[in-house]
Amino acid sequence: MARNSTQAVAPPAAELERWLTGYERMLLLRGFEEAMQTQFMRGEVHGTVHLYIGQEAVSSGVSLALRPEDWVAATYRGHGAALARGVDPAGLAAELMGRVTGTCGGRAGSMNVIDLAHGLIGCFGIIGGSAAAATGAGLSAKRTGAVAVAFFGDGSTNHGYFHECLNFAKVHDLPVLFVCENNLYGEFTPMAQVTAGADITARASAYDIPSERVDGNDLRAVHAAAAAAVERIRTDGGPAFIEAMTYRQVGHSKSDPGAYRPEGELERWLERDPLKIAREQLAADGVSSEQIEAIDARVAAQMEEAIEQALAAPYPDPVAQPATEYAA
Amino acid sequence: MSTLDFRTAIRDALAEELERDERVIFYGEDVAVAGGVFKATPGLFERFGADRVFDTPISELALAGSAFGAAVTGLRPVIEIMFGDFLMLPMDALVNQAAKYWYISNEQASVPLVVRSAVGGGGRFGAIHSQDPTSWFLGVPGIKIVAPSTPGDAKALLKASIRDNNPVLFLEHKRLYSTKGETLEQELLPLGKANVVREGTDVTIVAVMKGVHDALAAADLLAGDGISAEVIDLRTLRPLDLDTVVRSIEKTNRLLAIEEGPVLGGWASNLVGLASAEALEHLDDAFALTGGDTPIPYSPTLEDPFFASAERIAETVRTRIGVAAGAS
C-alpha cells in the first residue's frame, strides 16, 4: 500500500489495530526486560539473564502472523518470543524469580522456558536447539496444517544444527519458518568476523529455501515478511527463511558491559530503536500522542502488577512439590 | 511356542506399533527403502508409506533434534541412529532437551521418543563402530535405557518402549541380530524390570544383551564343576532393577557383573557399588568383569580377548569370586 509520508492517511481499521497490538506487545517486551534488569540487580532474578532489548520488533512482528495452533521454539534470549506468543508476564517474571507460580514452576529459569499452552515448545539454552525442535514440530505440523517457527541468532548459523535442520526441513518439505535474528554479535564477537561470507540469507538460499532479509527493527516490515512466508508455507508447503537485521542494545548477558562495540554504533542503533520507529509510524497513521501515551500507561501498569504478583509468590518447596523422574 | 529371529522381532514390533497408533513414525538413515543397514526394518516403508517411514540425510543432530520436537508436539517418533557410536553426535538433543523436558517443563508434556541403535563389539568394526554407549547415558535422569538379550524380549521391550511416554534408548547388540529365540506369551514387558534367566545358589551373574548368553554359557561350564550360578538379565539399565539383584545376592552372597565397556564409569561397577551399599552384609564378594581400558581393537586376535568370554566369566567365578564347588 502506497503511503504519503507528508500526510497522515489512516490505514484500514483492521490493519491499524494490528499495528497498535504490535506496538503494545513490543512495549510489553521492553518493559519486561527492563523490570528483569532491575530485579536482577536486586537479587530477585538468579544466575544470569540474556535481555532482548532492541530486538522486540522481530518476535512481535512474526507472532502477529501466526495462529494459536502454530508452534514456536526460541533461544536463551527468549523472553521476547515467549511474551510475543502470549505467555503470561506475571508467570514469566515468577519463573525468572524461581517462584512456584512461574511458567515452569521455577524449575526452568530464564533460559529454558516452556509453555505449550501458548505453543512455545521451549527456549533452548544451547544455540541451534530451537532450529531442531521446530523442525521436529514441523513433522507434527505437517499433519495439522500448522506452522512451526524457529527463532535463533546469527551465531547459530555456524552451528551444525542450523545446516542439518535447514537441509532436513527442505528435503522433507516441512512447514517450518526459520527466523534468524541477526543482532550482529555472537556473544562478544562481531558476526562478520566469524561468519564466512557474512551473508546468512545466502546460506538459506543455498538450501533452495525461499529467503528474505528484512529490517528487524521495523515491526511492519517483519510482519510483512513473516505473513508472506507463513502464507507460502501454508499454501505450497516446505520451509521459509527470514533474516531480521537487528541490534542487541545491551550486553550478551548480565556479565557483559558490551565494551567491544565500536564507538557510536550503539547510538546509531538507538536512533533506529524499534519502539521509536513504531511510534513514528503510528503518528504517521494519525494515531494521537494521547492514544500512544494511554497504551504506554496501560503496559506500565500491567508490568507493575506482574512484578508485584511474582514477588509475592512463594518459592517452590521440594517436599510439597516432589519431582518425578519419568512421565507415567 | 513359535520362534523368531532378532531382526524379525524388531521389524514386527515396529510394524505392530505403526499399525496400532497413527502417531508412531519411524525414520533414520537408510531405514526405509533399503530396510536398514542391519536389515532389521525391510517392508515397513512399503506397508506404511513415506509419511510414516522415511529415509533421512546423514544428519544425527537433525534426526534426534527433530524427533524430540515431534515428540513434544504430538507424535511418537522412533528413530534409528545406525551405530551406537554415532550417539555422540546428537547428545544435546537427547541429554539436554529430551531427557530434561518432563521435569523442567513442570510436567507439561512427556517426550515419547525411541532411539534404536546397533551397539557392541565382536563384529570387527573397530574402535568407533563397536562401543556400548550405555555409560554415556546412564547418569542422565529422565532417559530410559533398554538392552534386550533375546528376540522375544526385544519385541516385547521395543513395543513397550514405543508406548512409554519417556525418551528411551533402545540398544540392539549387533551380534544378536542373527540369533533365534522363542516368542513370549506376553505382548509387552515392563521397562525397569530384570529377569532371572537361570536360578542358582552360589553366585549371581548379571548381564545384558550378548553378555546374557555368555553368562548362561559360563553357568553351564560352572555347573560341570558343581557350581550353581544364577544369571540375571537386567533388560533395562535405567531405571535399574536393583531389587531383583539384591534379592539374588541375599541367596548367593556373590555378585559378578559383566559389561563390554571399561570398568570406570560403567554400569557394572556402578551395580557392584549400589548392591554393596544396599546389601553389604549379604556379600562375600562382588566384582565387575569388563572390557579393557583402551579403545576397542580391530584385529581378531586383539578384539577376541578384549571382551569377557564364557570361559573367562567361569574362570573369574572360580578364582576372583572364589566360589568353590558346593560353597553354599
Chai-1 contact restraints between the chains, C-beta under 6 A:
chainA,res_idxA,chainB,res_idxB,connection_type,confidence,min_distance_angstrom,max_distance_angstrom,comment,restraint_id
A,W71,B,T73,contact,1.0,0.0,6.0,A-B,restraint_1
A,C104,B,I104,contact,1.0,0.0,6.0,A-B,restraint_2
A,C104,B,S105,contact,1.0,0.0,6.0,A-B,restraint_3
A,C104,B,N106,contact,1.0,0.0,6.0,A-B,restraint_4
A,G105,B,N106,contact,1.0,0.0,6.0,A-B,restraint_5
A,R107,B,I104,contact,1.0,0.0,6.0,A-B,restraint_6
A,R107,B,N106,contact,1.0,0.0,6.0,A-B,restraint_7
A,A108,B,I104,contact,1.0,0.0,6.0,A-B,restraint_8
A,N112,B,I104,contact,1.0,0.0,6.0,A-B,restraint_9
A,I114,B,S105,contact,1.0,0.0,6.0,A-B,restraint_10
A,L116,B,Q108,contact,1.0,0.0,6.0,A-B,restraint_11
A,L116,B,A109,contact,1.0,0.0,6.0,A-B,restraint_12
A,I121,B,V72,contact,1.0,0.0,6.0,A-B,restraint_13
A,I126,B,D92,contact,1.0,0.0,6.0,A-B,restraint_14
A,A132,B,G65,contact,1.0,0.0,6.0,A-B,restraint_15
A,A132,B,S66,contact,1.0,0.0,6.0,A-B,restraint_16
A,A132,B,A93,contact,1.0,0.0,6.0,A-B,restraint_17
A,A133,B,G69,contact,1.0,0.0,6.0,A-B,restraint_18
A,T135,B,S66,contact,1.0,0.0,6.0,A-B,restraint_19
A,G136,B,S66,contact,1.0,0.0,6.0,A-B,restraint_20
A,G136,B,F68,contact,1.0,0.0,6.0,A-B,restraint_21
A,G136,B,G69,contact,1.0,0.0,6.0,A-B,restraint_22
A,G136,B,A70,contact,1.0,0.0,6.0,A-B,restraint_23
A,A137,B,G69,contact,1.0,0.0,6.0,A-B,restraint_24
A,A137,B,T73,contact,1.0,0.0,6.0,A-B,restraint_25
A,L139,B,A70,contact,1.0,0.0,6.0,A-B,restraint_26
A,S140,B,A70,contact,1.0,0.0,6.0,A-B,restraint_27
A,S140,B,T73,contact,1.0,0.0,6.0,A-B,restraint_28
A,S140,B,G74,contact,1.0,0.0,6.0,A-B,restraint_29
A,S140,B,L75,contact,1.0,0.0,6.0,A-B,restraint_30
A,G160,B,L61,contact,1.0,0.0,6.0,A-B,restraint_31
A,Y161,B,L61,contact,1.0,0.0,6.0,A-B,restraint_32
A,E164,B,S59,contact,1.0,0.0,6.0,A-B,restraint_33
A,E164,B,L61,contact,1.0,0.0,6.0,A-B,restraint_34
A,E164,B,A62,contact,1.0,0.0,6.0,A-B,restraint_35
A,C165,B,A62,contact,1.0,0.0,6.0,A-B,restraint_36
A,N167,B,P57,contact,1.0,0.0,6.0,A-B,restraint_37
A,F168,B,P57,contact,1.0,0.0,6.0,A-B,restraint_38
A,F168,B,S59,contact,1.0,0.0,6.0,A-B,restraint_39
A,F168,B,A62,contact,1.0,0.0,6.0,A-B,restraint_40
A,E325,B,P141,contact,1.0,0.0,6.0,A-B,restraint_41
A,Y326,B,N166,contact,1.0,0.0,6.0,A-B,restraint_42
A,A327,B,W102,contact,1.0,0.0,6.0,A-B,restraint_43
A,A327,B,S110,contact,1.0,0.0,6.0,A-B,restraint_44
A,A327,B,N165,contact,1.0,0.0,6.0,A-B,restraint_45
A,A327,B,N166,contact,1.0,0.0,6.0,A-B,restraint_46
